[in-house]
């Protein structure tokens, strides 16, 4: 019997040992070898290094552990117990006990030691299908967590695109203002030379100095704006202290960006989004979880049937129990709660309303996705048209500025006209940069709305 007990305890130990996932933190992106950062690389680095992705992965591991917990309820439960006690009777109690034992020709001690050990096994055979539904809940929860991770990745990719394009626009503004400063610095040098030889007025020199200072002020402001935009982007990438290395520069805005014509209809894109969006998938799993919870809430209306067995041993005066000290018990019991004050019915109503809430929430999200796709399509069309117009305007303003510059240098136009033409050119360049960034941002938002923006990125690694 002792060998059987030892074997069962060993089996219990083997079944109870589980593997624990190693704790870890998202790796810090290595930007040492990157001199020019493009959008795709920034998004890839963010997916690997953003701490929110680590948190989302941890939620998946929690959900998987809950599945294992639910599956474990199908197996028997085995418990080992042991006890030992030393008892010394009071003098009066001992005398009374001694007198009683002496009547039957028996002896007793004032101090006794009692030892016991038992191994109990219970196996729930039927619980009103509660285990079925709880396991379903756990599995749907795991799928919802998987979808949640994908949705976090979708939103992160979009956030990185917005932050990158804002920073890229600020960087482009720096280049525009620096070019403006360079232009006026050359004009100042020419104006000073003309003044020295008596071919130009001192007022032109003063005027151009004002324009140089204005360009430098704009340059300083754009540099600070780029620095501020970089902090937000660095935080999304998971960089320590949210700071970029000093050597890093963002890829320049592509002035020759091709305007892609949108061929898919809104209805087709909405259908694609409803099938691909992970946030919709997550709420679909939430509806199924709520449905399983409704089934679990019905379990108390059924009886519970349980098989139980125990091996029990007891010995007085010696802790070395042997086979003769053990007995066993095997039985089956049933319990059925007939009335609990209406609590079971109330729990069922609560579960049904939770499912109803999940269904309505899903319907609302589906409507929101449709609206988001239509809005992003409209904004993309507007961004395309704006980009076309700005490209045409830049050509006109460039020609006008060059004409004003040549006329001023030839003495045929005033400095006022040159200043106006230069300001128009700088303003138009800025608007073109805004149009380029706005067009790419509108594309990214439409990709996010349809769930396409995760294409091209490696899927998240599966947990062990």
Buried (B, 14 or more C-beta within 10 A) or exposed (E): BBEEBEEBEEEBEEEEEEEEEEEEEBEEBEBEEBEEBBBBBBBBBBBBBBEBBBEBBBBBBEBBBBBEEBBEEEEEBBEBEEEEEEEEBEEEEBEEBBEEEEEEEEEEBBEEBBBBBBBBBBBBEBBBEBBBBBBBBBBBBBBBBBBBBBBBBBBBBBBBBBBBBBBBBBBBBBBBBBBBBEBBBEBBEBBBEBBEEEEBEEEBBEBBBEBBEBBBEBBEBBBEBBEEBBBBBBBBBBBEEBEBEEEBEBBEBEEEBEEEEBEEEBEEBBBBBBEBBBBBBBBBBBBBBBBBBBBBBBBBEBEBBBBBBBBBBBBEEEEEBEEEBBEEEEEEEEEEEEEEEEEBEEBBEEBBEBBEEBBEBBEEBBEEBBEBBBEBBEBBEEBBEBBEEBBEBBEEBBEBBEBBBEBBEEEEBBBEBBBBBBBBBBEBBBBBBBBBBBBBBBBBBBBBBBBBBBEEBEEBEEEE
